[in-house]
Each structure stands twice: as structure tokens, then as C-alpha cells.
Amino acid sequence: MPRKPTPWFPLYASELLTDEKTEMLEDAELGIVIRLWSKMWINGVERGTLLLDEKTPIPDEKIAKFLHRSLEEWLQIKEKLVNQIMIIKVGENGELYSKRLRNFKTKWELYGDSKRKIPESKKTPKRKIPERNRTTELEVELEVESEVELEKNKRYLPLSENLKQLIHKNNPRAKITEGQIKDWANDVRLMVERDGRTVDEIIELIEFSQGHRFWKINILSMGSLREKFDRLTLEMNEKKNPRRNESGICGACKKQMANMGDEWFCSDCGHRTSKTKNVEAKERAP
């Protein structure tokens, strides 16, 4: 029977001061992360996760209220924590969770607190193998799964490097760590294996997002690309095949024609007015 998790979780000063992810946080943001960790740990549904029930994530409005922030402020901080620094993860149902806390919860359930004091009355003279030296089938299984996933992720590292190069092209001072590159490769694997995306589709969206005026400042990780995949695809297809009205002219073309008269060629929809065609015909005439 699994042990009941302890009401505390480890928070080491050396870890906060030297971890590459926490080093990227400002003091106020680090305080928010600690508050989120605490909220995740005391959550009654699943420790380490922000859930209302087994499948319903706590909405952003409630999280913002808990953190004493406006919804807009929280969404900006969430973007940084989830997609840029990736110190907080997003689950399959959209719930926020901490991989660090989940790992500690699993370890506690397997081994308990090996340093806790045992009353003399409950001590036995029989020698026992220390809990920390025991290897369970579950532990071995988790290690094997992790190794398999890491091996699979290696094939997607070039896509992570591609995104990194394009981000640096837009912002040479962008800080991207090796740990982030590895996490991005895992996100690509999930897009392929779980979301049914193809490598070519992902490459195309990477290039589109980093060449787009709006998306290049919002897509700064594979996690955000995965989250916005469908919307990015729609916008990319819209640019390739812009909508036309009943006359066969796209909205942008019609607006330009109103300002410039009949002589207009639209590079988006390929529309040419009859006057433009006549002018071109005269230029080609001998």
C-alpha cells in the first residue's frame, strides 16, 4: 500500500541559487513559482498538479486570484514559466504541474521518509535492508521508459536547433540553454507520436512562425508551437490562399483598389484589373 505523502517537500537553497531555470527568474517570479509549488503540493486531487477534479484543470482566473495578480499579468508570467523557462509543465488536459514535485511524490510513496525517527517501542533487532537501497519493479520500469524516450528524442534535436537558430536570428541575445533544447526535442516527439503531426509540418510552422511579425515574439519554444499548432496552420494556409469575396478579389486587394484606382495587382490573390491587363498588353505589343 503506497505511503501517504508528507505535508512537506524539499526546497534546497543551493538548488534555487544554482539551477539554470531559477537563475532566469526575477525575484518576484521566483516567489510566484514557490507559491505555485505550494498550491500544487497541498492540492487534494493529485499532489504536484493544479486540478479541480481528476480531469478539470484549475482555471487561469482562479490561479491569478490566488497569486494576487490580474489575469493579464498571470498569463504573461505563465507564458514565461511554461514556454520559455519550462519550470512548470502543462498536462494532457491543460492542467499545470511540476515534474519535480511529481517525482518527489513517487519517491515518497515508494520509500517514505528514510530519515524519520522511529519510536524505541517500534524498533526491532532484526536487520533490515535500508529502503533507499531497494530497487522496485516500478522504479526500473520508469528508468527504462525514460531512457527509451531520450533515445527517441535525439532524432528530433535538429528541429530544436532549427528553432533556436531562427529565434537567435530575430533576437541574438535570446538565452536558450541545452536543457531547453532537449525539452524541445521531447515536445517534437509528442507532436509526432500523440498529436499526429508530421516532421515536415512542424518544420514549415517553425519557419512560418519565426518569419511572422506577431508570432515570432510569441512562439519562443516548441511547447508554445505545439499549443498554437492549429491556429498557426490556419493562418499559414490563409496567407497561402487568402479568402476572396464574390467578385474573386481578396479583402486587402479591394481596400488597395479603393485607394489606388483600377490599376492594381495584388500579390496575395493574384488579382489584376482589366485596365492593368490592357496596359500590360499594350507594353507587349510590337
C-alpha positions as CSV (number, residue, x, y, z in Angstrom):
1,M,0.0,0.0,0.0
2,P,1.5,3.4,-1.0
3,R,2.6,5.7,1.8
4,K,0.6,8.8,2.5
5,P,2.7,11.7,1.1
6,T,4.4,14.0,3.6
7,P,2.9,17.5,4.1
8,W,6.4,19.0,3.2
9,F,8.5,18.8,0.1
10,P,12.3,19.6,-0.2
11,L,13.3,23.1,-1.2
12,Y,17.1,23.4,-1.1
13,A,18.8,26.8,-1.1
14,S,21.6,25.5,-3.3
15,E,19.1,24.3,-5.8
16,L,17.3,27.7,-6.0
17,L,20.6,29.6,-6.4
18,T,22.4,27.4,-9.0
19,D,19.6,25.8,-11.1
20,E,19.7,27.2,-14.6
21,K,16.0,27.6,-14.8
22,T,15.6,29.5,-11.5
23,E,18.5,31.7,-12.4
24,M,16.4,33.1,-15.3
25,L,13.6,34.2,-12.9
26,E,13.3,37.6,-11.3
27,D,12.8,37.7,-7.5
28,A,9.0,38.3,-7.9
29,E,8.7,35.5,-10.4
30,L,10.6,33.1,-8.2
31,G,8.2,33.9,-5.4
32,I,5.3,33.1,-7.7
33,V,6.9,29.7,-8.6
34,I,7.2,28.8,-4.9
35,R,3.6,29.8,-4.3
36,L,2.5,27.6,-7.2
37,W,4.6,24.7,-6.0
38,S,3.0,25.0,-2.5
39,K,-0.5,25.1,-4.1
40,M,0.3,22.1,-6.2
41,W,1.6,20.2,-3.2
42,I,-1.5,20.7,-1.0
43,N,-3.9,20.0,-3.8
44,G,-6.3,17.3,-2.7
45,V,-6.8,15.7,-6.1
46,E,-3.2,15.0,-7.1
47,R,-0.1,16.3,-5.4
48,G,2.1,18.3,-7.8
49,T,-0.8,19.3,-10.0
50,L,-3.3,22.1,-10.2
51,L,-6.7,20.2,-10.6
52,L,-10.3,20.8,-9.6
53,D,-11.0,17.1,-10.1
54,E,-9.4,14.2,-12.0
55,K,-9.7,15.9,-15.4
56,T,-10.5,19.5,-14.8
57,P,-7.6,22.0,-14.5
58,I,-7.9,25.0,-12.2
59,P,-8.8,27.9,-14.5
60,D,-6.4,30.8,-15.0
61,E,-8.8,33.2,-13.3
62,K,-8.6,31.3,-10.0
63,I,-4.8,31.0,-10.3
64,A,-4.5,34.7,-10.9
65,K,-6.6,35.5,-7.9
66,F,-4.6,33.1,-5.7
67,L,-1.4,34.8,-6.8
68,H,-2.9,38.3,-6.2
69,R,-2.3,39.2,-9.9
70,S,-4.6,40.4,-12.7
71,L,-5.5,37.8,-15.3
72,E,-3.4,39.6,-17.9
73,E,-0.3,39.6,-15.6
74,W,-0.7,36.0,-14.8
75,L,-1.0,35.0,-18.5
76,Q,2.3,36.8,-19.2
77,I,4.0,35.1,-16.3
78,K,2.5,31.7,-17.3
79,E,3.9,32.1,-20.8
80,K,7.4,32.6,-19.4
81,L,7.2,29.8,-16.9
82,V,5.7,27.2,-19.2
83,N,7.0,28.0,-22.7
84,Q,10.3,29.9,-22.2
85,I,11.8,28.6,-18.9
86,M,9.7,25.4,-18.7
87,I,9.9,25.2,-14.9
88,I,6.1,24.5,-14.9
89,K,4.6,21.9,-17.3
90,V,1.2,21.5,-19.0
91,G,-0.5,18.2,-18.8
92,E,-2.7,16.4,-21.4
93,N,-5.9,18.1,-20.1
94,G,-4.3,21.5,-19.9
95,E,-3.5,21.3,-16.1
96,L,-0.3,22.9,-14.8
97,Y,2.0,20.6,-12.9
98,S,5.6,20.3,-11.5
99,K,7.7,17.4,-12.7
100,R,9.9,18.0,-9.7
101,L,7.0,17.6,-7.3
102,R,5.6,14.6,-9.1
103,N,8.9,12.8,-8.9
104,F,9.2,13.5,-5.2
105,K,5.7,12.3,-4.6
106,T,6.5,9.0,-6.4
107,K,9.7,8.6,-4.4
108,W,7.9,9.2,-1.1
109,E,5.2,6.7,-2.0
110,L,7.9,4.1,-2.7
111,Y,10.3,4.7,0.1
112,G,8.7,7.1,2.6
113,D,11.0,9.3,4.7
114,S,14.1,7.3,5.4
115,K,15.3,9.9,7.9
116,R,12.2,10.0,10.1
117,K,12.7,9.0,13.8
118,I,11.2,5.6,14.8
119,P,10.0,5.2,18.4
120,E,12.1,2.8,20.5
121,S,9.0,0.7,21.2
122,K,8.6,0.0,17.4
123,K,12.3,-0.8,16.7
124,T,13.2,-4.4,16.1
125,P,16.6,-6.0,16.5
126,K,16.2,-7.8,13.1
127,R,18.5,-6.2,10.5
128,K,16.6,-4.8,7.5
129,I,17.8,-3.7,4.1
130,P,17.5,0.2,4.0
131,E,14.6,1.4,2.0
132,R,16.9,3.6,-0.1
133,N,18.9,0.6,-1.3
134,R,15.9,-1.3,-2.6
135,T,15.0,-1.3,-6.3
136,T,11.4,-1.9,-7.1
137,E,10.0,-3.1,-10.4
138,L,8.2,0.3,-10.8
139,E,11.5,2.2,-10.4
140,V,13.2,0.0,-13.0
141,E,10.3,0.4,-15.4
142,L,10.3,4.2,-15.0
143,E,14.1,4.3,-15.7
144,V,13.7,2.2,-18.9
145,E,10.9,4.3,-20.2
146,S,12.9,7.5,-19.6
147,E,15.9,6.0,-21.5
148,V,13.7,5.0,-24.4
149,E,12.2,8.4,-24.6
150,L,15.6,10.1,-24.5
151,E,16.8,7.9,-27.3
152,K,13.7,8.8,-29.4
153,N,14.2,12.5,-28.7
154,K,17.7,12.5,-30.3
155,R,16.2,12.2,-33.8
156,Y,14.3,15.5,-33.2
157,L,17.2,17.6,-31.9
158,P,17.8,19.1,-35.4
159,L,14.3,20.6,-35.3
160,S,15.1,22.1,-31.9
161,E,18.4,23.6,-33.2
162,N,16.5,25.0,-36.2
163,L,14.1,26.8,-33.9
164,K,17.0,28.1,-31.8
165,Q,18.8,29.5,-34.8
166,L,15.7,31.3,-36.1
167,I,15.0,32.7,-32.7
168,H,18.6,34.0,-32.5
169,K,18.2,35.5,-35.9
170,N,15.3,37.6,-34.6
171,N,17.0,38.2,-31.3
172,P,20.7,37.4,-31.0
173,R,20.6,38.0,-27.2
174,A,17.9,35.3,-26.6
175,K,19.0,32.9,-23.8
176,I,18.4,29.3,-24.8
177,T,20.0,26.5,-22.7
178,E,21.0,23.0,-23.7
179,G,18.3,21.7,-21.3
180,Q,15.7,23.7,-23.2
181,I,16.9,22.2,-26.5
182,K,16.4,18.7,-25.1
183,D,12.9,19.6,-23.7
184,W,12.0,21.0,-27.2
185,A,13.0,17.7,-28.8
186,N,10.7,15.9,-26.4
187,D,7.9,18.3,-27.4
188,V,8.5,17.5,-31.1
189,R,8.3,13.8,-30.3
190,L,5.0,14.3,-28.5
191,M,3.6,16.3,-31.5
192,V,4.6,13.4,-33.8
193,E,3.5,10.5,-31.6
194,R,0.5,11.9,-29.7
195,D,-0.8,14.8,-31.9
196,G,-0.3,13.1,-35.3
197,R,1.8,15.9,-36.8
198,T,4.5,15.2,-39.4
199,V,8.1,16.4,-39.3
200,D,7.5,18.4,-42.5
201,E,4.5,20.2,-41.0
202,I,6.5,21.1,-37.9
203,I,9.4,22.4,-39.9
204,E,7.1,24.5,-42.0
205,L,5.4,26.0,-39.0
206,I,8.7,26.8,-37.3
207,E,9.8,28.8,-40.3
208,F,6.4,30.5,-40.7
209,S,6.2,31.5,-37.0
210,Q,9.7,33.0,-36.9
211,G,9.1,34.9,-40.1
212,H,5.8,36.3,-38.9
213,R,5.7,39.8,-37.3
214,F,3.3,38.7,-34.5
215,W,4.2,35.1,-33.9
216,K,8.0,35.5,-33.8
217,I,7.6,37.3,-30.4
218,N,5.1,34.7,-29.1
219,I,6.5,31.4,-30.3
220,L,9.7,31.1,-28.3
221,S,9.7,27.4,-27.6
222,M,8.4,24.1,-29.0
223,G,5.8,24.0,-26.2
224,S,4.2,27.2,-27.5
225,L,4.4,26.0,-31.1
226,R,2.6,22.8,-30.0
227,E,0.0,24.7,-28.1
228,K,-0.8,27.1,-31.0
229,F,-0.2,24.5,-33.8
230,D,-3.8,24.5,-35.2
231,R,-4.1,28.3,-35.2
232,L,-0.7,28.7,-36.8
233,T,-1.7,26.2,-39.5
234,L,-4.9,28.2,-40.2
235,E,-3.0,31.5,-40.5
236,M,-0.3,30.0,-42.7
237,N,-2.9,28.5,-45.1
238,E,-4.8,31.7,-45.1
239,K,-1.7,33.5,-46.3
240,K,-1.1,30.9,-49.0
241,N,-4.7,31.0,-50.1
242,P,-6.3,34.3,-49.0
243,R,-10.1,34.5,-48.9
244,R,-11.9,36.2,-51.7
245,N,-15.3,37.8,-51.9
246,E,-17.9,37.0,-54.5
247,S,-16.0,39.0,-57.2
248,G,-12.9,36.9,-56.6
249,I,-11.0,39.7,-55.0
250,C,-9.4,39.4,-51.5
251,G,-10.2,42.0,-48.8
252,A,-6.7,43.5,-48.9
253,C,-6.8,43.9,-52.6
254,K,-10.2,45.6,-52.6
255,K,-9.0,48.1,-50.0
256,Q,-6.0,49.0,-52.0
257,M,-8.1,49.4,-55.2
258,A,-10.3,51.9,-53.3
259,N,-7.2,54.0,-52.6
260,M,-5.3,53.5,-55.9
261,G,-8.0,53.2,-58.6
262,D,-8.2,50.5,-61.2
263,E,-4.5,49.9,-61.8
264,W,-3.7,47.4,-59.1
265,F,-2.1,44.0,-58.9
266,C,-2.5,42.0,-55.7
267,S,0.5,39.8,-54.8
268,D,-1.7,37.8,-52.3
269,C,-4.6,36.8,-54.5
270,G,-3.1,37.4,-57.9
271,H,-5.9,39.7,-59.0
272,R,-5.4,42.1,-61.9
273,T,-7.9,44.7,-63.0
274,S,-8.9,44.8,-66.7
275,K,-7.2,48.2,-67.0
276,T,-3.9,46.7,-65.7
277,K,-4.2,43.8,-68.1
278,N,-4.8,46.2,-71.0
279,V,-1.7,48.3,-70.0
280,E,0.4,45.1,-70.0
281,A,-1.0,44.1,-73.3
282,K,0.0,47.4,-74.9
283,E,3.5,47.1,-73.5
284,R,3.9,43.7,-75.0
285,A,2.5,44.8,-78.4
286,P,5.2,45.2,-81.2
